[in-house]
Structures are given as C-alpha cells and as structure tokens.
C-alpha cells in the first residue's frame, strides 16, 4: 500500500505535545492535511486545553488527551495497554507524530498494534538549520505528497465583536524571564499610553507572570485595564480577537496573537530569530543591539505609532503614540 493509500484509508492522526507556542507552530501541518485530504477525519492526540483551539477553528475534528492513563504503556519498552487503546491506534490510516521519542519506543509500540503509515516529525526544530520552525514541521508531510504548503500559522476562529473603545492586548511576560522586557518599562509605557489615548488595555498573564498584571493594572485609571489571568485558552483567544492590536515578547501567547491575525509588536530578546519569529506579516519585531533589557520605552512607543490610527486619542494635538 502506498503512502497516499494509507492516508486515504480511514482517519489521520497528528500527535503533538508541548506548550502553546509549539502547538500554534504546528497549525500549518493541520491546514495542509485538511487541504490535501478534504473530507477525511483529522484527529489530534495532545493536550486538549491547547488542541481544542484547532477543533474550534475547524482544522481538526477531535482532540484526545495524550496524558490519559490508557496510553502510558506506549511509552514503555515492550509495554502493554488496554485493548481499546490499541484498537484506537489501529483505526487510523496515517499517524504523524511530533513526540520526543529518541529511542523509538512509542513508535515501536504503536506499530505493534496498528498498520497505519507512521511518519515521525521533529519534536523540536533545529535552530542551526536556518529554516523556520513551521517549515521544518511541514517537511515530513512530503511523504504524503504535500509540497509548498502555507507555512504561516492561522487560527480561523469565528469572528467576535471588537471591543469599544478599542483595546490593546499586552502580554508582559513569557515562559522565561530572560525573554521579558523589564516590568518597570512596561509600567512606563502604559503610563504614556494612558496620557496619549483613550483606548483600553487587556493585560494577559498566566502562572509565569504571577501578580505582574495586577501590579501594572493597579497604576491605571479605573475601567481602563482588564486582566485576563489564567484563562482557558479558548476564552483567552476570544478576548484577544476583540482587541485592535497586540504587544508582547517571544512567547506562545504572541504566536497565538499572530495566528489570530492581530497586528502586533514583538519585543524580541536572544532567541533564534530565524527559527522562532512569528510568521505573520502583521507582526513587527523590535530588537535592541544591547539586548532586550536596554530597549528604550521611547523606541517601543514609536514603534506602536503604526497602530495609532486604531485608537482614539485623548486630545487631537497628540496625534498618536509617540
């Protein structure tokens, strides 16, 4: 049976673990499979809190929890598992896996119970390849005669009503402090924006940000700041969709904003730019030669000027964010 016959035989499964950013960068894989095999059932084995976004966007039909105990045996050499779990894998014609499986344990166990074509993709893109992560994740699909796929992650969720007055989404954190612009500079930027426009602010935070969003919001006038802290990802995406623009760091939330097609500004640190930058042409990257910590507030304000037409200014003579 050829690769294409395998893929056309029943369902297609994409396995993807990792955090939000890792999953967003895999969206072009789902979109390419949808286009190549229209009408086929496409499922995801991953973390439903993240993968459910692609189901809501119509890029996948279902998401199953990778952390379910019924799959534990597949990660053990010569493991055992419930008959139902083996039958589930056997129901797919093609399995595309991006799991970290250096010894091939998971793959060998799946092959024991399923005749599906098994395609192994990279768990983590190679930063020395000089090729963006999305393009590296798409390469394994060449086995299915998928070539020239769009490498830009897109999350086409149903439209929402824009916030009124317009709102700027800000994510003043990330999974690593070395990727973060200093909190004091965020506070100074917000102070400037408050004086120069009447827009609202959506301050986005998770566990990594702790009380940062609350501290930043406390210095703003009542009613101007809205905090989105530890929200389910679908709810966060809907609130972000209602915003006019976005500003953040190198983070999964920034990749989410880009996939939602928000115009935005990314304050970039030391991460490899070629591999990890947001692919959206509506995202502007701002870097400082001396490092992210040295990036001046004035430079960020000037870069935001391109979005100023979206925000009502406090006084006509202010013109916009400067």
Residue pairs with C-beta under 8 A, 6 or more apart in sequence:
1 9
3 94
3 117
3 143
3 144
3 145
4 144
4 145
6 93
6 94
6 116
6 117
7 36
7 37
7 40
7 93
7 94
7 117
7 144
8 37
8 40
8 93
9 93
9 94
10 41
10 91
10 92
10 93
11 40
11 41
11 42
11 43
11 91
11 92
11 93
12 33
12 37
12 40
12 41
12 42
12 43
12 92
12 93
12 94
12 95
12 96
13 43
13 44
13 45
13 89
13 92
13 94
13 95
13 96
13 116
14 26
14 29
14 30
14 33
14 42
14 43
14 44
14 45
14 46
14 60
14 96
14 97
14 98
15 44
15 45
15 46
15 66
15 95
15 96
15 97
15 98
15 99
16 22
16 23
16 26
16 44
16 45
16 46
16 51
16 98
16 99
17 46
17 47
17 66
17 98
17 99
17 100
17 123
18 98
18 123
19 50
19 175
19 252
20 50
20 233
20 252
20 253
20 255
20 256
21 251
21 252
21 254
21 255
22 252
23 46
23 47
23 50
23 51
23 53
23 54
24 153
24 155
24 252
24 255
24 256
24 258
24 259
25 125
25 133
25 134
25 137
25 153
25 255
26 98
26 137
26 153
27 54
27 59
27 153
27 154
27 155
27 259
28 134
28 137
28 138
28 149
28 150
28 151
28 152
28 153
28 154
29 96
29 121
29 137
29 138
29 141
30 42
30 44
30 54
30 59
30 60
31 59
31 149
31 150
31 154
32 138
32 141
32 146
32 149
32 150
33 40
33 42
33 96
33 141
33 144
33 146
34 42
34 59
35 149
36 141
36 144
36 145
36 146
41 61
41 62
42 59
42 60
42 61
43 60
43 61
43 62
43 63
43 64
43 92
44 51
44 54
44 55
44 60
44 62
44 63
44 64
45 63
45 64
45 66
45 71
46 63
46 64
46 66
47 65
47 66
47 67
48 63
48 64
48 65
49 232
49 233
50 233
51 60
51 63
52 63
52 233
52 234
53 155
53 157
53 233
53 234
53 237
54 60
54 63
54 155
55 61
55 62
55 63
56 157
56 234
57 155
57 156
57 157
58 156
59 155
59 156
64 88
70 81
70 82
70 84
70 85
71 81
71 85
72 79
72 81
73 79
73 80
73 81
73 85
73 109
74 81
74 85
74 105
74 106
74 109
74 110
75 105
75 106
75 109
76 105
76 109
77 103
77 105
77 108
78 109
79 105
79 109
81 109
81 113
86 112
86 113
86 114
87 113
89 95
89 110
89 113
89 114
89 116
90 113
90 114
90 115
90 116
92 114
92 116
93 116
93 117
94 116
94 117
94 119
94 144
95 110
95 114
95 116
95 117
95 118
95 119
96 119
96 121
96 140
96 141
97 106
97 107
97 118
97 119
97 120
97 121
98 121
98 122
98 123
98 137
99 106
99 123
100 123
100 124
101 107
101 120
101 123
107 118
107 120
110 116
110 118
111 118
117 143
119 140
119 141
119 143
119 144
120 140
121 137
121 139
121 140
122 136
122 137
122 140
125 131
125 132
125 133
125 136
125 137
125 275
126 136
126 275
127 272
127 275
129 136
129 275
130 274
131 274
131 275
132 151
132 274
132 275
132 276
132 277
132 279
133 275
133 276
134 151
134 152
134 153
134 279
135 151
138 146
138 149
138 151
141 149
151 279
152 279
152 280
153 255
153 258
153 259
153 279
153 280
154 259
154 261
155 237
155 256
155 259
155 260
157 237
157 238
157 241
157 260
159 241
160 238
160 241
160 242
161 242
162 242
162 243
162 244
163 200
163 202
163 242
163 243
163 244
165 198
165 199
165 200
165 311
165 312
166 199
166 200
166 243
166 244
166 310
166 311
166 312
167 199
167 200
167 201
167 202
167 226
167 242
167 243
167 244
168 193
168 199
168 200
168 201
168 202
168 243
168 244
168 245
168 246
168 247
168 307
168 311
169 201
169 202
169 204
169 239
169 240
169 243
169 245
169 246
169 247
169 248
169 257
169 262
170 186
170 190
170 201
170 202
170 203
170 204
170 246
170 247
170 248
171 204
171 205
171 246
171 247
171 248
171 249
171 251
171 253
171 254
171 257
172 180
172 181
172 183
172 186
172 203
172 205
172 209
172 212
172 213
172 216
172 248
172 249
173 180
173 205
173 206
173 208
173 209
173 212
173 249
173 251
174 180
174 208
174 248
174 249
174 250
174 251
174 253
175 208
175 251
175 252
178 269
178 270
179 249
179 250
179 251
179 269
179 270
179 271
179 292
180 249
180 269
180 292
181 249
181 267
181 292
181 293
181 295
181 300
182 293
183 212
183 215
183 216
185 295
185 297
185 300
186 216
187 215
187 216
187 219
188 297
189 297
189 300
189 301
190 201
190 216
190 219
190 220
191 219
192 297
192 301
192 321
193 199
193 201
193 301
193 304
193 321
194 220
194 221
194 224
195 314
196 313
196 314
196 318
196 320
196 321
196 322
197 308
197 311
197 312
197 313
197 314
197 318
197 320
197 321
198 311
198 312
198 313
198 314
199 244
199 310
199 311
199 312
200 223
200 224
200 225
200 226
201 217
201 220
201 224
201 225
201 226
202 226
202 227
202 228
202 239
202 240
202 243
203 213
203 216
203 217
203 225
203 226
203 227
203 228
204 213
204 228
204 229
204 236
204 240
204 248
204 253
205 212
205 213
205 227
205 228
205 229
205 230
206 229
206 230
206 253
207 230
209 229
213 227
213 229
214 227
214 229
216 225
217 225
217 227
226 239
228 236
228 239
228 240
231 239
233 256
236 253
236 256
237 256
237 260
240 246
240 256
240 257
240 260
240 262
241 260
241 262
243 262
244 263
244 307
244 310
244 311
245 262
245 263
245 264
245 265
245 304
245 307
245 310
246 254
246 257
246 262
246 263
246 264
246 265
247 264
247 265
247 266
247 267
247 300
247 304
248 254
248 257
248 264
248 265
248 266
248 267
249 266
249 267
249 268
249 269
249 292
250 266
250 268
250 269
250 271
250 276
254 264
254 266
254 278
254 283
255 278
257 264
257 278
257 283
258 264
258 278
258 279
258 280
258 282
258 283
259 280
261 280
261 282
262 282
263 282
263 283
263 306
263 307
263 310
264 278
264 280
264 282
264 283
264 284
265 283
265 284
265 286
265 300
265 303
265 304
265 307
266 277
266 278
266 283
266 284
266 285
266 286
267 286
267 292
267 295
267 300
268 277
268 285
268 286
268 287
268 292
269 291
269 292
270 291
270 292
273 285
273 287
277 283
277 285
278 285
284 303
284 306
286 295
286 299
286 300
286 303
287 295
288 294
288 295
288 296
288 299
301 321
301 322
302 321
302 322
304 321
305 320
305 321
305 322
307 321
308 319
308 320
308 321
309 320
311 320
311 321
313 319
313 320
